[in-house]
Amino acid sequence: MTLDKLLKSRVPTLVAWRTSVVAVLLVVTWGYLELKSHAEPIPVREPLEQLPYDIAGWSGNREPDFDSSVMNVLGVDDYALRSYRRPGVPSVGLYVGYYGSQRQGDTVHSPLNCLPGAGWVPTEIGRRTLSVADGGRQRSIEVNRVVIQKGLDRQLVFYWYQGHGRVVASEYWGKIYLVTDAIRMNRTDGALVRVMVPIADDGREAEAVSEQAAVSFARDLFPLLGRYLPS
């Protein structure tokens, strides 16, 4: 068995393992937050519907809203679901979901838990570091990088957790920060940002083209997010 096949064969096992660990963390987190639950301050922010449709040469379109069954599962308080296009590069799908409070069981959902339910299977799971502009300075953020497949279709996915001025790739650290911020700031708000780009074929060159589109869009998007995902 080649190394590539071995790694792919282990992906479902890794996903199942991380799902179990996340479930335990969620139970512990919910229990703690229930004990500490009291009114949270409401941070000043703009609604995600005001996120620009024109971003650095990218032209956006609103995708159909989630139906009630999806909303009941997500439990999200505000979200943007868009597609963006720029000449000469693949189209980009954007989802930003914001939770005003995560004390009552509605918490940020990892794409690795949700996408398989829609038939998408992760074939590559890793991380990528991006250099982005933030308030007039450059900073490095680490994001999750996943390649998913359904039948012959493939997509490249970047996603990260964002809130309180912090960007986190690890879901486990996200849960830890959720508890510490609840103690320190009496806030449990937070968001998931997900960028998806279709891959034209099964070649590495097509994957690289899609990844470059995802990198470019994420860099153009990030400086705008602070208005909608408060620090």
C-alpha positions, 0 to 999 in steps of 0.5 A: 500500500502506498503512503498516499493510500495509507493516509487516505484510509486513516482519514475516516478513523481520524474523523471518528476519533476527533468526533468522539473527543469533541463530543466529550469536550462539548458535554464538559463545556456545556455543563460548566457554562450552565453552572456559570450561566448569567446574562452576557453583554451584547457586543457592538457589531454589524449584521452579516447581511451588510458584509460587502458583495464587492471585495477587492475585485470579487463579485458576490451573490447571495445563496438561498437561505437555509431552511428551518430544519438546517437552522434548527441544527445549526442554532446560529444567530446570524450568518452569511451564505455567499458565492464570490467570483473574480475573472480568471479564477474558480468561484469561491463559496463563503459561509460565516456563522455567528453565535451570540451565546454558546451557553444553552447548547447552540455551539459552533459546528465543525465542518468535519462533523457537518459535511459528511452528513451532506455526502462529502468525505474528507480525503485530506486534512491539514493546516495552512498558515496565511499572512493577512492584514489586520488593522493596519498590520500584518499577522499570521493566522492558522486555518484548517485545510481540507479536501473533500470529495463526493463522487467525482466532485472535489472541493478545497475547504479553508475554515477557522474559528474567530472571536474576541480578536482571536483566530483558532484552527483547533476545535479543542483549543476553541472549546478551551477558550470558550470556557476561559473567556466565559470566566474572564469576559462573561462572553461566549460569542464566536463564529465559524468562517468557511471558504470552499472552492471547487477543484476542476479535476483530480490533478494536483495542478487543479488543486493548486489553482483552487487553493490559490483562489482560496488563499487570495479570497481569505486574505481579501476577506479577513480585514473586513471581518472585525466589523461583524465578529467583535473583539 
